[in-house]
Amino acid sequence: MILCKISCLFTLNFEVFWLITICIPLNCGIAVGLRQQERYGAKVVSLQGCLTSFIVLGQGPPLILIHGFPFDSLLWLQNLGVLSSKFKVYVIDLWGFWQGRVM
């Protein structure tokens, strides 16, 4: 639980840094991404004291999409339509990324 809190706190600081130095100058569409997450029915679950979000969409063989550093699940949203037509897609936010935060 302590590791989770440290991880979430570090990531929040990194996200603030990323927002100020990269995202704002490039006019990133974070608000658009959040609306897309809501459109796909993102759910939130608590795992060992951290909240994290996930999306489950489609039918068929399972396909798990996990983002890399320093991204979040918004990375996969533009691919969900095509992938969910053939797979049951699980899109997961890692702890501390975007919606992940300490409870």
Summary of the structure (lengths in Angstrom):
residues: 103
radius of gyration: 14.2
end to end distance: 10.4
largest distance: 40.7
contacts: 284
relative contact order: 0.23
helix: 45%
strand: 24%
